[in-house]
Amino acid sequence: MARILDVQCKCGYLLFRYYKAGKGRLIKCMIDRLTDDFVGIKGAATHSRPLCPSCKKELGIVMMIHGKPALKLNQGTITPIRL
């Protein structure tokens, strides 16, 4: 079960669209699976902490997971997504 999700901040700002494979909560986003990036996560350096352009809350931290860059999400900032 794979689908493209709209990931939004709790303030309502559309952050990015993500191709999610599998089921369960959205905890981390592999950067190579981002389809549309409205925040600038694709060019972010490792260990950077991207912010929501609208409300300036921290979205998470960019880190290497399984040898690929990924955004480990701050669950308190995004709207809950579960498949």
mmCIF file of the N, C-alpha and C atoms, coordinates in Angstrom:
data_MODEL
# 
_entry.id   MODEL 
# 
loop_
_atom_site.group_PDB 
_atom_site.id 
_atom_site.type_symbol 
_atom_site.label_atom_id 
_atom_site.label_alt_id 
_atom_site.label_comp_id 
_atom_site.label_asym_id 
_atom_site.label_entity_id 
_atom_site.label_seq_id 
_atom_site.pdbx_PDB_ins_code 
_atom_site.Cartn_x 
_atom_site.Cartn_y 
_atom_site.Cartn_z 
_atom_site.occupancy 
_atom_site.B_iso_or_equiv 
_atom_site.pdbx_formal_charge 
_atom_site.auth_seq_id 
_atom_site.auth_comp_id 
_atom_site.auth_asym_id 
_atom_site.auth_atom_id 
_atom_site.pdbx_PDB_model_num 
ATOM 1   N N  . MET A 1 1  ? 0.849  -1.176 0.000  1.00 0.00 ? 1  MET A N  1 
ATOM 2   C CA . MET A 1 1  ? 0.000  0.000  0.000  1.00 0.00 ? 1  MET A CA 1 
ATOM 3   C C  . MET A 1 1  ? 0.897  1.243  0.000  1.00 0.00 ? 1  MET A C  1 
ATOM 4   N N  . ALA A 1 2  ? 1.074  1.848  -1.143 1.00 0.00 ? 2  ALA A N  1 
ATOM 5   C CA . ALA A 1 2  ? 1.894  3.055  -1.262 1.00 0.00 ? 2  ALA A CA 1 
ATOM 6   C C  . ALA A 1 2  ? 1.008  4.198  -1.745 1.00 0.00 ? 2  ALA A C  1 
ATOM 7   N N  . ARG A 1 3  ? 1.273  5.371  -1.222 1.00 0.00 ? 3  ARG A N  1 
ATOM 8   C CA . ARG A 1 3  ? 0.494  6.538  -1.633 1.00 0.00 ? 3  ARG A CA 1 
ATOM 9   C C  . ARG A 1 3  ? 1.294  7.805  -1.399 1.00 0.00 ? 3  ARG A C  1 
ATOM 10  N N  . ILE A 1 4  ? 0.838  8.884  -1.994 1.00 0.00 ? 4  ILE A N  1 
ATOM 11  C CA . ILE A 1 4  ? 1.465  10.192 -1.811 1.00 0.00 ? 4  ILE A CA 1 
ATOM 12  C C  . ILE A 1 4  ? 0.649  10.951 -0.777 1.00 0.00 ? 4  ILE A C  1 
ATOM 13  N N  . LEU A 1 5  ? 1.341  11.437 0.261  1.00 0.00 ? 5  LEU A N  1 
ATOM 14  C CA . LEU A 1 5  ? 0.684  12.132 1.364  1.00 0.00 ? 5  LEU A CA 1 
ATOM 15  C C  . LEU A 1 5  ? 1.026  13.614 1.341  1.00 0.00 ? 5  LEU A C  1 
ATOM 16  N N  . ASP A 1 6  ? 0.071  14.454 1.715  1.00 0.00 ? 6  ASP A N  1 
ATOM 17  C CA . ASP A 1 6  ? 0.329  15.870 1.965  1.00 0.00 ? 6  ASP A CA 1 
ATOM 18  C C  . ASP A 1 6  ? 0.664  16.015 3.437  1.00 0.00 ? 6  ASP A C  1 
ATOM 19  N N  . VAL A 1 7  ? 1.869  16.474 3.730  1.00 0.00 ? 7  VAL A N  1 
ATOM 20  C CA . VAL A 1 7  ? 2.306  16.657 5.113  1.00 0.00 ? 7  VAL A CA 1 
ATOM 21  C C  . VAL A 1 7  ? 2.179  18.138 5.442  1.00 0.00 ? 7  VAL A C  1 
ATOM 22  N N  . GLN A 1 8  ? 1.376  18.432 6.478  1.00 0.00 ? 8  GLN A N  1 
ATOM 23  C CA . GLN A 1 8  ? 1.102  19.812 6.862  1.00 0.00 ? 8  GLN A CA 1 
ATOM 24  C C  . GLN A 1 8  ? 1.560  20.073 8.288  1.00 0.00 ? 8  GLN A C  1 
ATOM 25  N N  . CYS A 1 9  ? 1.936  21.325 8.536  1.00 0.00 ? 9  CYS A N  1 
ATOM 26  C CA . CYS A 1 9  ? 2.215  21.781 9.892  1.00 0.00 ? 9  CYS A CA 1 
ATOM 27  C C  . CYS A 1 9  ? 0.874  21.937 10.609 1.00 0.00 ? 9  CYS A C  1 
ATOM 28  N N  . LYS A 1 10 ? 0.913  21.987 11.924 1.00 0.00 ? 10 LYS A N  1 
ATOM 29  C CA . LYS A 1 10 ? -0.338 22.180 12.670 1.00 0.00 ? 10 LYS A CA 1 
ATOM 30  C C  . LYS A 1 10 ? -0.957 23.549 12.424 1.00 0.00 ? 10 LYS A C  1 
ATOM 31  N N  . CYS A 1 11 ? -0.161 24.500 11.916 1.00 0.00 ? 11 CYS A N  1 
ATOM 32  C CA . CYS A 1 11 ? -0.718 25.815 11.582 1.00 0.00 ? 11 CYS A CA 1 
ATOM 33  C C  . CYS A 1 11 ? -1.461 25.779 10.240 1.00 0.00 ? 11 CYS A C  1 
ATOM 34  N N  . GLY A 1 12 ? -1.353 24.668 9.488  1.00 0.00 ? 12 GLY A N  1 
ATOM 35  C CA . GLY A 1 12 ? -2.078 24.517 8.230  1.00 0.00 ? 12 GLY A CA 1 
ATOM 36  C C  . GLY A 1 12 ? -1.224 24.697 6.993  1.00 0.00 ? 12 GLY A C  1 
ATOM 37  N N  . TYR A 1 13 ? 0.039  25.034 7.132  1.00 0.00 ? 13 TYR A N  1 
ATOM 38  C CA . TYR A 1 13 ? 0.937  25.254 5.994  1.00 0.00 ? 13 TYR A CA 1 
ATOM 39  C C  . TYR A 1 13 ? 1.333  23.909 5.382  1.00 0.00 ? 13 TYR A C  1 
ATOM 40  N N  . LEU A 1 14 ? 1.232  23.776 4.059  1.00 0.00 ? 14 LEU A N  1 
ATOM 41  C CA . LEU A 1 14 ? 1.631  22.548 3.364  1.00 0.00 ? 14 LEU A CA 1 
ATOM 42  C C  . LEU A 1 14 ? 3.153  22.523 3.264  1.00 0.00 ? 14 LEU A C  1 
ATOM 43  N N  . LEU A 1 15 ? 3.783  21.553 3.926  1.00 0.00 ? 15 LEU A N  1 
ATOM 44  C CA . LEU A 1 15 ? 5.242  21.475 3.990  1.00 0.00 ? 15 LEU A CA 1 
ATOM 45  C C  . LEU A 1 15 ? 5.829  20.742 2.793  1.00 0.00 ? 15 LEU A C  1 
ATOM 46  N N  . PHE A 1 16 ? 5.321  19.539 2.523  1.00 0.00 ? 16 PHE A N  1 
ATOM 47  C CA . PHE A 1 16 ? 5.815  18.753 1.395  1.00 0.00 ? 16 PHE A CA 1 
ATOM 48  C C  . PHE A 1 16 ? 4.846  17.624 1.098  1.00 0.00 ? 16 PHE A C  1 
ATOM 49  N N  . ARG A 1 17 ? 5.048  17.002 -0.064 1.00 0.00 ? 17 ARG A N  1 
ATOM 50  C CA . ARG A 1 17 ? 4.319  15.795 -0.436 1.00 0.00 ? 17 ARG A CA 1 
ATOM 51  C C  . ARG A 1 17 ? 5.312  14.647 -0.379 1.00 0.00 ? 17 ARG A C  1 
ATOM 52  N N  . TYR A 1 18 ? 4.872  13.523 0.196  1.00 0.00 ? 18 TYR A N  1 
ATOM 53  C CA . TYR A 1 18 ? 5.779  12.418 0.468  1.00 0.00 ? 18 TYR A CA 1 
ATOM 54  C C  . TYR A 1 18 ? 5.187  11.114 -0.037 1.00 0.00 ? 18 TYR A C  1 
ATOM 55  N N  . TYR A 1 19 ? 6.025  10.315 -0.703 1.00 0.00 ? 19 TYR A N  1 
ATOM 56  C CA . TYR A 1 19 ? 5.628  8.988  -1.181 1.00 0.00 ? 19 TYR A CA 1 
ATOM 57  C C  . TYR A 1 19 ? 5.864  7.998  -0.056 1.00 0.00 ? 19 TYR A C  1 
ATOM 58  N N  . LYS A 1 20 ? 4.785  7.556  0.602  1.00 0.00 ? 20 LYS A N  1 
ATOM 59  C CA . LYS A 1 20 ? 4.893  6.640  1.739  1.00 0.00 ? 20 LYS A CA 1 
ATOM 60  C C  . LYS A 1 20 ? 4.582  5.227  1.289  1.00 0.00 ? 20 LYS A C  1 
ATOM 61  N N  . ALA A 1 21 ? 5.518  4.333  1.584  1.00 0.00 ? 21 ALA A N  1 
ATOM 62  C CA . ALA A 1 21 ? 5.326  2.913  1.299  1.00 0.00 ? 21 ALA A CA 1 
ATOM 63  C C  . ALA A 1 21 ? 5.081  2.216  2.628  1.00 0.00 ? 21 ALA A C  1 
ATOM 64  N N  . GLY A 1 22 ? 4.106  1.341  2.667  1.00 0.00 ? 22 GLY A N  1 
ATOM 65  C CA . GLY A 1 22 ? 3.811  0.623  3.902  1.00 0.00 ? 22 GLY A CA 1 
ATOM 66  C C  . GLY A 1 22 ? 2.733  1.312  4.706  1.00 0.00 ? 22 GLY A C  1 
ATOM 67  N N  . LYS A 1 23 ? 2.498  0.764  5.895  1.00 0.00 ? 23 LYS A N  1 
ATOM 68  C CA . LYS A 1 23 ? 1.440  1.310  6.740  1.00 0.00 ? 23 LYS A CA 1 
ATOM 69  C C  . LYS A 1 23 ? 2.045  1.762  8.067  1.00 0.00 ? 23 LYS A C  1 
ATOM 70  N N  . GLY A 1 24 ? 1.251  2.445  8.856  1.00 0.00 ? 24 GLY A N  1 
ATOM 71  C CA . GLY A 1 24 ? 1.710  2.941  10.147 1.00 0.00 ? 24 GLY A CA 1 
ATOM 72  C C  . GLY A 1 24 ? 1.873  4.447  10.143 1.00 0.00 ? 24 GLY A C  1 
ATOM 73  N N  . ARG A 1 25 ? 2.371  4.960  11.266 1.00 0.00 ? 25 ARG A N  1 
ATOM 74  C CA . ARG A 1 25 ? 2.565  6.405  11.423 1.00 0.00 ? 25 ARG A CA 1 
ATOM 75  C C  . ARG A 1 25 ? 3.729  6.895  10.597 1.00 0.00 ? 25 ARG A C  1 
ATOM 76  N N  . LEU A 1 26 ? 3.700  8.178  10.270 1.00 0.00 ? 26 LEU A N  1 
ATOM 77  C CA . LEU A 1 26 ? 4.803  8.824  9.567  1.00 0.00 ? 26 LEU A CA 1 
ATOM 78  C C  . LEU A 1 26 ? 5.768  9.349  10.629 1.00 0.00 ? 26 LEU A C  1 
ATOM 79  N N  . ILE A 1 27 ? 6.916  8.688  10.767 1.00 0.00 ? 27 ILE A N  1 
ATOM 80  C CA . ILE A 1 27 ? 7.892  9.038  11.789 1.00 0.00 ? 27 ILE A CA 1 
ATOM 81  C C  . ILE A 1 27 ? 9.122  9.675  11.168 1.00 0.00 ? 27 ILE A C  1 
ATOM 82  N N  . LYS A 1 28 ? 9.563  9.133  10.046 1.00 0.00 ? 28 LYS A N  1 
ATOM 83  C CA . LYS A 1 28 ? 10.709 9.698  9.332  1.00 0.00 ? 28 LYS A CA 1 
ATOM 84  C C  . LYS A 1 28 ? 10.383 9.751  7.851  1.00 0.00 ? 28 LYS A C  1 
ATOM 85  N N  . CYS A 1 29 ? 10.958 10.717 7.164  1.00 0.00 ? 29 CYS A N  1 
ATOM 86  C CA . CYS A 1 29 ? 10.747 10.889 5.731  1.00 0.00 ? 29 CYS A CA 1 
ATOM 87  C C  . CYS A 1 29 ? 12.088 10.798 5.033  1.00 0.00 ? 29 CYS A C  1 
ATOM 88  N N  . MET A 1 30 ? 12.256 9.798  4.191  1.00 0.00 ? 30 MET A N  1 
ATOM 89  C CA . MET A 1 30 ? 13.467 9.694  3.394  1.00 0.00 ? 30 MET A CA 1 
ATOM 90  C C  . MET A 1 30 ? 13.436 10.823 2.359  1.00 0.00 ? 30 MET A C  1 
ATOM 91  N N  . ILE A 1 31 ? 14.508 11.578 2.266  1.00 0.00 ? 31 ILE A N  1 
ATOM 92  C CA . ILE A 1 31 ? 14.506 12.785 1.439  1.00 0.00 ? 31 ILE A CA 1 
ATOM 93  C C  . ILE A 1 31 ? 14.371 12.442 -0.046 1.00 0.00 ? 31 ILE A C  1 
ATOM 94  N N  . ASP A 1 32 ? 14.868 11.284 -0.480 1.00 0.00 ? 32 ASP A N  1 
ATOM 95  C CA . ASP A 1 32 ? 14.729 10.937 -1.893 1.00 0.00 ? 32 ASP A CA 1 
ATOM 96  C C  . ASP A 1 32 ? 13.295 10.565 -2.274 1.00 0.00 ? 32 ASP A C  1 
ATOM 97  N N  . ARG A 1 33 ? 12.391 10.402 -1.311 1.00 0.00 ? 33 ARG A N  1 
ATOM 98  C CA . ARG A 1 33 ? 10.986 10.106 -1.598 1.00 0.00 ? 33 ARG A CA 1 
ATOM 99  C C  . ARG A 1 33 ? 10.098 11.345 -1.576 1.00 0.00 ? 33 ARG A C  1 
ATOM 100 N N  . LEU A 1 34 ? 10.646 12.529 -1.321 1.00 0.00 ? 34 LEU A N  1 
ATOM 101 C CA . LEU A 1 34 ? 9.847  13.758 -1.361 1.00 0.00 ? 34 LEU A CA 1 
ATOM 102 C C  . LEU A 1 34 ? 9.502  14.062 -2.812 1.00 0.00 ? 34 LEU A C  1 
ATOM 103 N N  . THR A 1 35 ? 8.231  14.269 -3.101 1.00 0.00 ? 35 THR A N  1 
ATOM 104 C CA . THR A 1 35 ? 7.841  14.600 -4.466 1.00 0.00 ? 35 THR A CA 1 
ATOM 105 C C  . THR A 1 35 ? 7.803  16.114 -4.659 1.00 0.00 ? 35 THR A C  1 
ATOM 106 N N  . ASP A 1 36 ? 7.199  16.851 -3.760 1.00 0.00 ? 36 ASP A N  1 
ATOM 107 C CA . ASP A 1 36 ? 7.165  18.315 -3.804 1.00 0.00 ? 36 ASP A CA 1 
ATOM 108 C C  . ASP A 1 36 ? 7.657  18.823 -2.459 1.00 0.00 ? 36 ASP A C  1 
ATOM 109 N N  . ASP A 1 37 ? 8.650  19.699 -2.482 1.00 0.00 ? 37 ASP A N  1 
ATOM 110 C CA . ASP A 1 37 ? 9.254  20.218 -1.262 1.00 0.00 ? 37 ASP A CA 1 
ATOM 111 C C  . ASP A 1 37 ? 9.038  21.729 -1.216 1.00 0.00 ? 37 ASP A C  1 
ATOM 112 N N  . PHE A 1 38 ? 8.210  22.200 -0.277 1.00 0.00 ? 38 PHE A N  1 
ATOM 113 C CA . PHE A 1 38 ? 7.899  23.622 -0.176 1.00 0.00 ? 38 PHE A CA 1 
ATOM 114 C C  . PHE A 1 38 ? 8.697  24.311 0.932  1.00 0.00 ? 38 PHE A C  1 
ATOM 115 N N  . VAL A 1 39 ? 9.575  23.580 1.613  1.00 0.00 ? 39 VAL A N  1 
ATOM 116 C CA . VAL A 1 39 ? 10.326 24.103 2.752  1.00 0.00 ? 39 VAL A CA 1 
ATOM 117 C C  . VAL A 1 39 ? 11.814 24.216 2.443  1.00 0.00 ? 39 VAL A C  1 
ATOM 118 N N  . GLY A 1 40 ? 12.337 23.384 1.559  1.00 0.00 ? 40 GLY A N  1 
ATOM 119 C CA . GLY A 1 40 ? 13.761 23.369 1.239  1.00 0.00 ? 40 GLY A CA 1 
ATOM 120 C C  . GLY A 1 40 ? 14.506 22.268 1.968  1.00 0.00 ? 40 GLY A C  1 
ATOM 121 N N  . ILE A 1 41 ? 13.842 21.155 2.219  1.00 0.00 ? 41 ILE A N  1 
ATOM 122 C CA . ILE A 1 41 ? 14.463 20.043 2.937  1.00 0.00 ? 41 ILE A CA 1 
ATOM 123 C C  . ILE A 1 41 ? 15.453 19.304 2.041  1.00 0.00 ? 41 ILE A C  1 
ATOM 124 N N  . LYS A 1 42 ? 15.194 19.266 0.728  1.00 0.00 ? 42 LYS A N  1 
ATOM 125 C CA . LYS A 1 42 ? 16.063 18.510 -0.170 1.00 0.00 ? 42 LYS A CA 1 
ATOM 126 C C  . LYS A 1 42 ? 17.492 19.029 -0.168 1.00 0.00 ? 42 LYS A C  1 
ATOM 127 N N  . GLY A 1 43 ? 17.701 20.295 0.043  1.00 0.00 ? 43 GLY A N  1 
ATOM 128 C CA . GLY A 1 43 ? 19.051 20.848 0.042  1.00 0.00 ? 43 GLY A CA 1 
ATOM 129 C C  . GLY A 1 43 ? 19.635 21.021 1.435  1.00 0.00 ? 43 GLY A C  1 
ATOM 130 N N  . ALA A 1 44 ? 18.947 20.535 2.462  1.00 0.00 ? 44 ALA A N  1 
ATOM 131 C CA . ALA A 1 44 ? 19.383 20.760 3.847  1.00 0.00 ? 44 ALA A CA 1 
ATOM 132 C C  . ALA A 1 44 ? 20.571 19.861 4.196  1.00 0.00 ? 44 ALA A C  1 
ATOM 133 N N  . ALA A 1 45 ? 21.451 20.389 5.031  1.00 0.00 ? 45 ALA A N  1 
ATOM 134 C CA . ALA A 1 45 ? 22.627 19.643 5.477  1.00 0.00 ? 45 ALA A CA 1 
ATOM 135 C C  . ALA A 1 45 ? 22.240 18.678 6.597  1.00 0.00 ? 45 ALA A C  1 
ATOM 136 N N  . THR A 1 46 ? 23.069 17.649 6.788  1.00 0.00 ? 46 THR A N  1 
ATOM 137 C CA . THR A 1 46 ? 22.848 16.695 7.873  1.00 0.00 ? 46 THR A CA 1 
ATOM 138 C C  . THR A 1 46 ? 22.933 17.427 9.210  1.00 0.00 ? 46 THR A C  1 
ATOM 139 N N  . HIS A 1 47 ? 22.096 17.062 10.142 1.00 0.00 ? 47 HIS A N  1 
ATOM 140 C CA . HIS A 1 47 ? 21.962 17.638 11.485 1.00 0.00 ? 47 HIS A CA 1 
ATOM 141 C C  . HIS A 1 47 ? 21.369 19.050 11.478 1.00 0.00 ? 47 HIS A C  1 
ATOM 142 N N  . SER A 1 48 ? 20.811 19.485 10.343 1.00 0.00 ? 48 SER A N  1 
ATOM 143 C CA . SER A 1 48 ? 20.112 20.770 10.342 1.00 0.00 ? 48 SER A CA 1 
ATOM 144 C C  . SER A 1 48 ? 18.686 20.542 10.839 1.00 0.00 ? 48 SER A C  1 
ATOM 145 N N  . ARG A 1 49 ? 18.051 21.599 11.279 1.00 0.00 ? 49 ARG A N  1 
ATOM 146 C CA . ARG A 1 49 ? 16.696 21.530 11.825 1.00 0.00 ? 49 ARG A CA 1 
ATOM 147 C C  . ARG A 1 49 ? 15.808 22.500 11.056 1.00 0.00 ? 49 ARG A C  1 
ATOM 148 N N  . PRO A 1 50 ? 15.127 22.011 10.006 1.00 0.00 ? 50 PRO A N  1 
ATOM 149 C CA . PRO A 1 50 ? 14.275 22.891 9.201  1.00 0.00 ? 50 PRO A CA 1 
ATOM 150 C C  . PRO A 1 50 ? 13.090 23.433 10.006 1.00 0.00 ? 50 PRO A C  1 
ATOM 151 N N  . LEU A 1 51 ? 12.655 24.645 9.633  1.00 0.00 ? 51 LEU A N  1 
ATOM 152 C CA . LEU A 1 51 ? 11.543 25.316 10.311 1.00 0.00 ? 51 LEU A CA 1 
ATOM 153 C C  . LEU A 1 51 ? 10.372 25.485 9.358  1.00 0.00 ? 51 LEU A C  1 
ATOM 154 N N  . CYS A 1 52 ? 9.176  25.545 9.926  1.00 0.00 ? 52 CYS A N  1 
ATOM 155 C CA . CYS A 1 52 ? 7.983  25.869 9.151  1.00 0.00 ? 52 CYS A CA 1 
ATOM 156 C C  . CYS A 1 52 ? 8.084  27.342 8.731  1.00 0.00 ? 52 CYS A C  1 
ATOM 157 N N  . PRO A 1 53 ? 7.921  27.651 7.440  1.00 0.00 ? 53 PRO A N  1 
ATOM 158 C CA . PRO A 1 53 ? 8.018  29.045 7.001  1.00 0.00 ? 53 PRO A CA 1 
ATOM 159 C C  . PRO A 1 53 ? 6.925  29.939 7.587  1.00 0.00 ? 53 PRO A C  1 
ATOM 160 N N  . SER A 1 54 ? 5.796  29.350 7.977  1.00 0.00 ? 54 SER A N  1 
ATOM 161 C CA . SER A 1 54 ? 4.675  30.131 8.472  1.00 0.00 ? 54 SER A CA 1 
ATOM 162 C C  . SER A 1 54 ? 4.785  30.445 9.966  1.00 0.00 ? 54 SER A C  1 
ATOM 163 N N  . CYS A 1 55 ? 4.924  29.408 10.805 1.00 0.00 ? 55 CYS A N  1 
ATOM 164 C CA . CYS A 1 55 ? 4.898  29.622 12.259 1.00 0.00 ? 55 CYS A CA 1 
ATOM 165 C C  . CYS A 1 55 ? 6.268  29.480 12.927 1.00 0.00 ? 55 CYS A C  1 
ATOM 166 N N  . LYS A 1 56 ? 7.303  29.123 12.153 1.00 0.00 ? 56 LYS A N  1 
ATOM 167 C CA . LYS A 1 56 ? 8.693  29.011 12.639 1.00 0.00 ? 56 LYS A CA 1 
ATOM 168 C C  . LYS A 1 56 ? 8.908  27.897 13.662 1.00 0.00 ? 56 LYS A C  1 
ATOM 169 N N  . LYS A 1 57 ? 8.045  26.876 13.694 1.00 0.00 ? 57 LYS A N  1 
ATOM 170 C CA . LYS A 1 57 ? 8.272  25.732 14.578 1.00 0.00 ? 57 LYS A CA 1 
ATOM 171 C C  . LYS A 1 57 ? 9.243  24.763 13.910 1.00 0.00 ? 57 LYS A C  1 
ATOM 172 N N  . GLU A 1 58 ? 9.995  24.045 14.727 1.00 0.00 ? 58 GLU A N  1 
ATOM 173 C CA . GLU A 1 58 ? 10.973 23.086 14.231 1.00 0.00 ? 58 GLU A CA 1 
ATOM 174 C C  . GLU A 1 58 ? 10.262 21.828 13.738 1.00 0.00 ? 58 GLU A C  1 
ATOM 175 N N  . LEU A 1 59 ? 10.581 21.404 12.507 1.00 0.00 ? 59 LEU A N  1 
ATOM 176 C CA . LEU A 1 59 ? 9.923  20.236 11.917 1.00 0.00 ? 59 LEU A CA 1 
ATOM 177 C C  . LEU A 1 59 ? 10.571 18.932 12.345 1.00 0.00 ? 59 LEU A C  1 
ATOM 178 N N  . GLY A 1 60 ? 11.838 18.949 12.648 1.00 0.00 ? 60 GLY A N  1 
ATOM 179 C CA . GLY A 1 60 ? 12.576 17.744 13.013 1.00 0.00 ? 60 GLY A CA 1 
ATOM 180 C C  . GLY A 1 60 ? 14.045 17.953 12.769 1.00 0.00 ? 60 GLY A C  1 
ATOM 181 N N  . ILE A 1 61 ? 14.780 16.865 12.564 1.00 0.00 ? 61 ILE A N  1 
ATOM 182 C CA . ILE A 1 61 ? 16.210 16.934 12.326 1.00 0.00 ? 61 ILE A CA 1 
ATOM 183 C C  . ILE A 1 61 ? 16.554 16.049 11.125 1.00 0.00 ? 61 ILE A C  1 
ATOM 184 N N  . VAL A 1 62 ? 17.441 16.557 10.258 1.00 0.00 ? 62 VAL A N  1 
ATOM 185 C CA . VAL A 1 62 ? 17.910 15.791 9.111  1.00 0.00 ? 62 VAL A CA 1 
ATOM 186 C C  . VAL A 1 62 ? 19.073 14.925 9.582  1.00 0.00 ? 62 VAL A C  1 
ATOM 187 N N  . MET A 1 63 ? 18.957 13.612 9.367  1.00 0.00 ? 63 MET A N  1 
ATOM 188 C CA . MET A 1 63 ? 20.016 12.692 9.795  1.00 0.00 ? 63 MET A CA 1 
ATOM 189 C C  . MET A 1 63 ? 20.143 11.556 8.791  1.00 0.00 ? 63 MET A C  1 
ATOM 190 N N  . MET A 1 64 ? 21.217 10.793 8.905  1.00 0.00 ? 64 MET A N  1 
ATOM 191 C CA . MET A 1 64 ? 21.427 9.637  8.047  1.00 0.00 ? 64 MET A CA 1 
ATOM 192 C C  . MET A 1 64 ? 20.744 8.426  8.691  1.00 0.00 ? 64 MET A C  1 
ATOM 193 N N  . ILE A 1 65 ? 19.833 7.794  7.954  1.00 0.00 ? 65 ILE A N  1 
ATOM 194 C CA . ILE A 1 65 ? 19.146 6.583  8.422  1.00 0.00 ? 65 ILE A CA 1 
ATOM 195 C C  . ILE A 1 65 ? 19.292 5.537  7.323  1.00 0.00 ? 65 ILE A C  1 
ATOM 196 N N  . HIS A 1 66 ? 19.890 4.401  7.664  1.00 0.00 ? 66 HIS A N  1 
ATOM 197 C CA . HIS A 1 66 ? 20.178 3.323  6.712  1.00 0.00 ? 66 HIS A CA 1 
ATOM 198 C C  . HIS A 1 66 ? 21.012 3.829  5.537  1.00 0.00 ? 66 HIS A C  1 
ATOM 199 N N  . GLY A 1 67 ? 21.924 4.748  5.801  1.00 0.00 ? 67 GLY A N  1 
ATOM 200 C CA . GLY A 1 67 ? 22.828 5.253  4.775  1.00 0.00 ? 67 GLY A CA 1 
ATOM 201 C C  . GLY A 1 67 ? 22.243 6.291  3.847  1.00 0.00 ? 67 GLY A C  1 
ATOM 202 N N  . LYS A 1 68 ? 21.024 6.758  4.117  1.00 0.00 ? 68 LYS A N  1 
ATOM 203 C CA . LYS A 1 68 ? 20.379 7.783  3.281  1.00 0.00 ? 68 LYS A CA 1 
ATOM 204 C C  . LYS A 1 68 ? 19.942 8.943  4.154  1.00 0.00 ? 68 LYS A C  1 
ATOM 205 N N  . PRO A 1 69 ? 19.941 10.159 3.610  1.00 0.00 ? 69 PRO A N  1 
ATOM 206 C CA . PRO A 1 69 ? 19.445 11.293 4.399  1.00 0.00 ? 69 PRO A CA 1 
ATOM 207 C C  . PRO A 1 69 ? 17.933 11.210 4.588  1.00 0.00 ? 69 PRO A C  1 
ATOM 208 N N  . ALA A 1 70 ? 17.494 11.505 5.803  1.00 0.00 ? 70 ALA A N  1 
ATOM 209 C CA . ALA A 1 70 ? 16.071 11.449 6.136  1.00 0.00 ? 70 ALA A CA 1 
ATOM 210 C C  . ALA A 1 70 ? 15.749 12.541 7.146  1.00 0.00 ? 70 ALA A C  1 
ATOM 211 N N  . LEU A 1 71 ? 14.490 12.964 7.166  1.00 0.00 ? 71 LEU A N  1 
ATOM 212 C CA . LEU A 1 71 ? 14.002 13.928 8.145  1.00 0.00 ? 71 LEU A CA 1 
ATOM 213 C C  . LEU A 1 71 ? 13.275 13.150 9.235  1.00 0.00 ? 71 LEU A C  1 
ATOM 214 N N  . LYS A 1 72 ? 13.833 13.144 10.439 1.00 0.00 ? 72 LYS A N  1 
ATOM 215 C CA . LYS A 1 72 ? 13.180 12.526 11.602 1.00 0.00 ? 72 LYS A CA 1 
ATOM 216 C C  . LYS A 1 72 ? 12.216 13.573 12.127 1.00 0.00 ? 72 LYS A C  1 
ATOM 217 N N  . LEU A 1 73 ? 10.927 13.315 12.027 1.00 0.00 ? 73 LEU A N  1 
ATOM 218 C CA . LEU A 1 73 ? 9.908  14.328 12.282 1.00 0.00 ? 73 LEU A CA 1 
ATOM 219 C C  . LEU A 1 73 ? 9.674  14.578 13.762 1.00 0.00 ? 73 LEU A C  1 
ATOM 220 N N  . ASN A 1 74 ? 9.398  15.826 14.082 1.00 0.00 ? 74 ASN A N  1 
ATOM 221 C CA . ASN A 1 74 ? 8.942  16.224 15.405 1.00 0.00 ? 74 ASN A CA 1 
ATOM 222 C C  . ASN A 1 74 ? 7.423  16.031 15.397 1.00 0.00 ? 74 ASN A C  1 
ATOM 223 N N  . GLN A 1 75 ? 6.929  15.042 16.131 1.00 0.00 ? 75 GLN A N  1 
ATOM 224 C CA . GLN A 1 75 ? 5.513  14.680 16.067 1.00 0.00 ? 75 GLN A CA 1 
ATOM 225 C C  . GLN A 1 75 ? 4.592  15.776 16.574 1.00 0.00 ? 75 GLN A C  1 
ATOM 226 N N  . GLY A 1 76 ? 5.071  16.688 17.390 1.00 0.00 ? 76 GLY A N  1 
ATOM 227 C CA . GLY A 1 76 ? 4.239  17.765 17.890 1.00 0.00 ? 76 GLY A CA 1 
ATOM 228 C C  . GLY A 1 76 ? 4.030  18.891 16.915 1.00 0.00 ? 76 GLY A C  1 
ATOM 229 N N  . THR A 1 77 ? 4.759  18.905 15.800 1.00 0.00 ? 77 THR A N  1 
ATOM 230 C CA . THR A 1 77 ? 4.679  19.997 14.848 1.00 0.00 ? 77 THR A CA 1 
ATOM 231 C C  . THR A 1 77 ? 3.774  19.691 13.669 1.00 0.00 ? 77 THR A C  1 
ATOM 232 N N  . ILE A 1 78 ? 3.759  18.447 13.191 1.00 0.00 ? 78 ILE A N  1 
ATOM 233 C CA . ILE A 1 78 ? 2.962  18.119 12.006 1.00 0.00 ? 78 ILE A CA 1 
ATOM 234 C C  . ILE A 1 78 ? 1.606  17.559 12.419 1.00 0.00 ? 78 ILE A C  1 
ATOM 235 N N  . THR A 1 79 ? 0.664  17.627 11.472 1.00 0.00 ? 79 THR A N  1 
ATOM 236 C CA . THR A 1 79 ? -0.633 17.015 11.732 1.00 0.00 ? 79 THR A CA 1 
ATOM 237 C C  . THR A 1 79 ? -0.458 15.499 11.707 1.00 0.00 ? 79 THR A C  1 
ATOM 238 N N  . PRO A 1 80 ? -1.129 14.763 12.590 1.00 0.00 ? 80 PRO A N  1 
ATOM 239 C CA . PRO A 1 80 ? -0.949 13.315 12.661 1.00 0.00 ? 80 PRO A CA 1 
ATOM 240 C C  . PRO A 1 80 ? -1.362 12.616 11.362 1.00 0.00 ? 80 PRO A C  1 
ATOM 241 N N  . ILE A 1 81 ? -0.508 11.701 10.893 1.00 0.00 ? 81 ILE A N  1 
ATOM 242 C CA . ILE A 1 81 ? -0.783 10.922 9.679  1.00 0.00 ? 81 ILE A CA 1 
ATOM 243 C C  . ILE A 1 81 ? -0.576 9.456  10.015 1.00 0.00 ? 81 ILE A C  1 
ATOM 244 N N  . ARG A 1 82 ? -1.581 8.639  9.735  1.00 0.00 ? 82 ARG A N  1 
ATOM 245 C CA . ARG A 1 82 ? -1.474 7.209  9.979  1.00 0.00 ? 82 ARG A CA 1 
ATOM 246 C C  . ARG A 1 82 ? -2.190 6.469  8.857  1.00 0.00 ? 82 ARG A C  1 
ATOM 247 N N  . LEU A 1 83 ? -1.561 5.440  8.343  1.00 0.00 ? 83 LEU A N  1 
ATOM 248 C CA . LEU A 1 83 ? -2.184 4.624  7.281  1.00 0.00 ? 83 LEU A CA 1 
ATOM 249 C C  . LEU A 1 83 ? -2.515 3.252  7.822  1.00 0.00 ? 83 LEU A C  1 
# 
